Amino acid sequence: MEQIRMVDLKGQYEKIKDEVNIAINEVIETTSFINGPAVKEFQKNLENYLSVKHVIPCGNGTDALQVAMMALGLKPGDEVITTSFTFIATAEVIALLGLTPVLVDVEPDTFNIDPEAIKKAITPKTKAIVPVHIFGQCANMDEIMKIAKDNDLFVIEDACQAIGADYIFDDDSRKKAGTIGHIGCTSFFPSKNLGAFGDGGAIFTNDDDLAKKLRSIVNHGMTIRYYHDHIGVNSRLDSIQAAILNIKLKHLDEYAEARNKAAEYYNSAFANNPKLITPAKFEKSTHVFHQYTLVTKNINRKGLQEFLNEKGIPAMIYYPVPLHIQKAYQDTRCKKGDFPITEDLSERVISLPMHTELDDEQLKYITNSVLEFVNK
Ligand SMILES: *Cc1c(COP(=O)(O)O)cnc(C)c1O
């Protein structure tokens, strides 16, 4: 059996190696490492894939979120509502810009931000909501967009874990994750569903004026060379990464299918087990399974993780400490005990290996090992 990895980048690379190596070499031969033709091409291809008017490539997902907030003209003291059950980057950029992150609780089944909790957190200072499509499944965007409209708020989607997921509206129309709010953000960190061979990110919007501003901010606030209309940053997707992403984008739907197949294997193996809750399916979103995350019930989670590790199976806790309990984010407005669902999940979740290369032999070994511990 092949060694089991949390994410198997090597196996995925092997299948597209020739094409990728040629593309990388082309960039090297032309030496247009920054803003080369591959970047423009990737931008167009991603706009088509997402059916969104504007894709603005940038340096990474964290920058994407930061630039999005800069472009919306938010001012120090403005409040931005987001979830406490996410990767730190989401709240980090809010705090860095002098804005106030207002964290709220999640829904226990999907782990996504709870629209009712958003409503309760709104004050006259609230300016934006940042839903995170956690683990590859969309948050409740119908509800969130309605709350935003009613309260005149911006919505910035953190789609770093959900590129390619479809949101399904009441009338059965679909939009891609990240293209529903005013701005969407994604990351091409190697282990993300569309991963580069280094850092990368992108910002999406259907708004022409916002797109202009976003494009300017990622490039030092320039519109005309050496004329700076905004305070900007330097955040670029380099040409080699864009060339690689151009190839991987063609396989993105196939990758999501492979992840779903692995998830189905896990789901059927753990179905009806009283000690394991399999990931809930939100009926308004497809799932691209950035992570496959179980909620354990009445078992020693650390014991399970160690048992699996001893058997050569990596398993991770995403995320062990909710944001509102992190030392750097202790804020007078929230304390331990305030978000019972997030806190409970952080003590019970465990994520199993999830990637595009898992085979049945590995899946059987993983599921049998989990069940061996759980049914002991
Ligand atoms: C990965 C990730 C980010 C940050 O992306 P980077 O490219 O690593 O900066 C932000 N938010 C979420 C939810 C993520 O998973």
PDBQT file of the ligand as one rigid body, heavy atoms in Angstrom, charges set to zero:
ROOT
HETATM    1  C1  LIG A 401      -5.791  28.948   3.593  1.00  0.00    +0.000 C 
HETATM    2  C2  LIG A 401      -6.794  29.884   4.100  1.00  0.00    +0.000 A 
HETATM    3  C3  LIG A 401      -6.574  31.260   4.113  1.00  0.00    +0.000 A 
HETATM    4  C4  LIG A 401      -5.249  31.889   3.767  1.00  0.00    +0.000 C 
HETATM    5  O1  LIG A 401      -4.704  31.554   2.551  1.00  0.00    +0.000 OA
HETATM    6  P1  LIG A 401      -3.116  31.722   2.330  1.00  0.00    +0.000 P 
HETATM    7  O2  LIG A 401      -2.950  31.554   0.860  1.00  0.00    +0.000 OA
HETATM    8  O3  LIG A 401      -2.438  30.667   3.126  1.00  0.00    +0.000 OA
HETATM    9  O4  LIG A 401      -2.746  33.086   2.767  1.00  0.00    +0.000 OA
HETATM   10  C5  LIG A 401      -7.591  32.079   4.560  1.00  0.00    +0.000 A 
HETATM   11  N1  LIG A 401      -8.760  31.583   4.974  1.00  0.00    +0.000 NA
HETATM   12  C6  LIG A 401      -9.011  30.261   4.987  1.00  0.00    +0.000 A 
HETATM   13  C7  LIG A 401     -10.334  29.773   5.458  1.00  0.00    +0.000 C 
HETATM   14  C8  LIG A 401      -8.029  29.366   4.569  1.00  0.00    +0.000 A 
HETATM   15  O5  LIG A 401      -8.267  28.054   4.620  1.00  0.00    +0.000 OA
ENDROOT
TORSDOF 0
